[in-house]
Amino acid sequence: MPCFFLDNLAFGKLTFQYSGTYKDGKSSKAVDGNSNTHFQYGNPEGSCIMTDKTNKPWWRVDLQQVEHVSEVYIVNRGSECGCPD
């Protein structure tokens, strides 16, 4: 799993996601600096985002400036959910 890079333009920026949140899986957890992939409802150790069941979900971040983006890292949720794919 990649480390949290110092040049992460998204860190702490305003985020949005389609379909609302599932429990405490709010969109801002994707840019909070916590790289733990376990979704733990009500437990601060995990930092995954999660939407309600929906077709075509989306997530976005406002970088607050125009930037050339050359890499995007997407890390799947941890294995505790039984959904490794």
C-alpha positions in Angstrom: 0.0 0.0 0.0 1.4 3.4 -0.9 2.5 5.8 1.8 0.9 9.2 2.4 3.0 11.5 0.2 4.1 14.9 1.3 3.1 16.4 -2.0 -0.5 15.2 -1.8 -2.5 18.1 -3.2 -5.8 16.7 -1.8 -4.7 16.5 1.8 -7.3 18.2 4.0 -9.2 19.7 1.0 -13.0 19.9 0.7 -14.5 16.6 -0.6 -17.9 15.4 -1.9 -19.4 12.0 -2.8 -22.5 10.8 -4.5 -25.2 9.0 -2.6 -24.4 10.3 0.9 -22.5 8.5 3.5 -22.8 5.0 5.0 -22.6 5.4 8.8 -19.5 7.5 9.4 -17.9 6.8 6.0 -17.8 10.5 5.1 -15.9 11.7 2.0 -13.3 13.7 3.9 -11.8 10.5 5.4 -10.2 9.9 1.9 -7.9 12.9 2.4 -7.4 13.0 6.2 -3.8 11.5 6.2 -4.9 8.2 7.9 -3.9 5.4 5.5 -5.6 2.6 7.6 -7.8 0.7 5.1 -10.3 -0.8 7.6 -13.7 0.7 7.9 -14.6 0.8 11.5 -17.9 2.4 12.3 -17.5 4.7 15.3 -13.8 3.8 15.7 -11.1 6.3 14.7 -8.6 3.6 13.6 -10.1 3.2 10.2 -10.2 5.9 7.5 -12.2 4.5 4.6 -15.1 6.3 2.9 -18.3 4.4 2.0 -21.5 5.4 0.2 -24.9 3.8 0.4 -25.6 1.1 -2.2 -25.8 2.8 -5.5 -25.0 2.5 -9.2 -22.3 4.8 -10.5 -21.0 6.2 -7.2 -18.5 9.1 -7.4 -16.1 11.0 -5.2 -14.4 14.3 -5.8 -12.0 16.7 -4.2 -11.7 20.5 -4.7 -7.9 21.2 -5.0 -8.7 24.9 -4.7 -6.3 25.7 -7.6 -5.6 24.6 -11.1 -3.0 21.8 -11.0 -1.5 19.2 -13.4 -2.3 15.9 -11.9 0.0 13.1 -13.0 -0.9 10.4 -10.4 -4.0 9.3 -8.5 -3.8 6.6 -5.9 -6.9 4.6 -5.1 -6.6 2.0 -2.3 -9.3 -0.6 -1.8 -10.9 -1.1 1.5 -9.3 -3.5 4.0 -10.0 -7.2 4.0 -12.2 -7.0 7.2 -15.3 -6.5 5.0 -14.9 -9.7 2.9 -14.9 -7.6 -0.2 -11.2 -7.6 -1.5 -12.2 -6.7 -5.0 
